[in-house]
């Protein structure tokens, strides 16, 4: 997994840009966030859950590989380790294991709470749209004291765009090229952070409008974006 320290801040991408499909200032501000490696460093928890799954099933799983490519749905990871016909039942078991092993070890990423609070301070709504199983996503957020207005789970890449569009999100913040694709599918501005498996070049190549090292710079960026949107 690539750490934030390995990615310099992309100063040239700090300024808000108008997106061709950006909602007008007459619409209330709504910002979507991804969960894993955007708001939450879930690597320790996911690693713990996969170790339990490996012990239960007797299937060797290289946990470092798993946590180094977080983003896509669970089933896409499980096919690397289990026969296709076993994946649905194995996914169900993993989701059962998860609450007892993955929630407590996971931590909020730098700037996560402040970024959600910044949306609220501007009178906006913060929503979480994630590929993670929704009940487990809600457990993470409750444990860490992060309180979005809405949580929508089990959506990946372009499918995230459906929820973002339904909720009128002008901005979607994520760490993966799949998140960029979701934002673009919604006609939302894509803000990418380099706290996940994708570096700044990958994110920009995928079409990210803004690239930040992490969420610590997001509140200031959002304030400038909202001022520009209202101008």
Secondary structure, 3 states (H helix, E strand, C coil): CCCHHHCCCCHHHCCCCCCCCCCCCCCCCEEEECCECCCEECHHHHHHHHHHHHHHHCCCCCHHHHHCCCCCCHHHHHCCCCCHHHHHHHHHHHHHHHHHHHCCCCEECCCHHHHHHHHHHCCCEEEEECCCCHHHHHHHHHHHCCCCCEEECCCCCHHHHHHHHHCCCCEEEECCHHHHHHHHHHCCEEEEECCCCCCHHHHHHHCCCEEECCHHHHHHHHHHHHHHHHC
